[in-house]
Amino acid sequence: MTPVSRRPAVLVTQPIHRSASAKMVSAGLEVTDLASPVPLTSDEIVQRLGEAQALVCQLTDRVDEHVLSQPGLRVVATVSAGMDHIDLEAARVHGVHVVNTPDVLTEATADLTFALLMAVARRITESDALIRSGGFHGWKLLDELMGADIAGATLGIVGMGRIGQAVGRRAAAFGMSVLYHSRRPRTDLPAQLEARHAPLSELLKSSDFVSLHAPLTEDTHHIIDARALAMMQPHAYLINTSRGPLIDEAALAEALVAGRIAGAALDVFEHEPRVHPVLLERTERVVLTAHAGSATARTRERMSHLAVDGLLRALAAQPAA
């Protein structure tokens, strides 16, 4: 008797775009969509994985050795650019192919970066709160919510990959000078992007705004610590739309309270979703958003499809288990 071949199975941890799920079904996959409203631990993933050959996860799920050592697992697709929630060394050891979505969120994240820069510089959230509280009594020359100039200011970009370059283009359009720091000077930058490579210390000392766009690695963890914050100018602002642990959040809170820097605008946090209480309490020159760099309808849909397309290619390229 000829054995009946089973369709490849995929486990989806948290909700993705419905049309991307439908694409997997149309491709002949047996899809189990947990639609979990919260991130899953590795134990929870293993409990539900069964004999699935593929896993679709998100950056808040924990995909470690326990998950990656499951005998049937062949592909992990994460609907995110970052992969620090996945044990990549364990994936290599166990022969699990990992797919992410690195390029699709570049422009959306750069847009939010510049929105945060403008919001904290011009104190937009504070002004909005003032009006809503009934505290606005008309225009006056010496406004208590005086902001900082953007045109003519210097922007320091830490990490000059795709998103860093996209932020640099926006800065140039606003008449800003751009410094950048990366492991080595980028010789492949577009000619129209007038940015100068600088050591991190020089960038911190010279910039009116410092924007972080580096990946999270052992070298970049707490790249902005108490020592780095002490190098920044008292009127400077720090923006982070990359990875929360790039900043020592306790040191940032202390620097803000002491007035060592002017303010901060953060979309990501060191111990996300928890935020340092000082940052939550401080409304003056501090703007916080909820990890929304890629949060546009078109970008999130494209991320879902990019992850699924990569998963389908990887499954097709590998022999069945």
DASUL-V267457 format. One record per helix or strand of 3 or more residues. SS is the DSSP state (@ for helix, = for strand). FROM is the first residue (numbers start at 1). TO is the last residue. Records with the same first field share a line. If there is no record, write none. Layout:
# DASUL-V267457
SS = FROM-TO, FROM-TO
This chain:
# DASUL-V267457
= = 9-12, 30-33, 54-57, 75-78, 97-99, 154-158, 177-181, 195-197, 209-212, 237-240, 263-266, 286-288
@ = 18-26, 42-49, 65-68, 88-94, 106-121, 124-132, 162-173, 200-206, 226-231, 244-246, 249-258, 277-281, 297-317
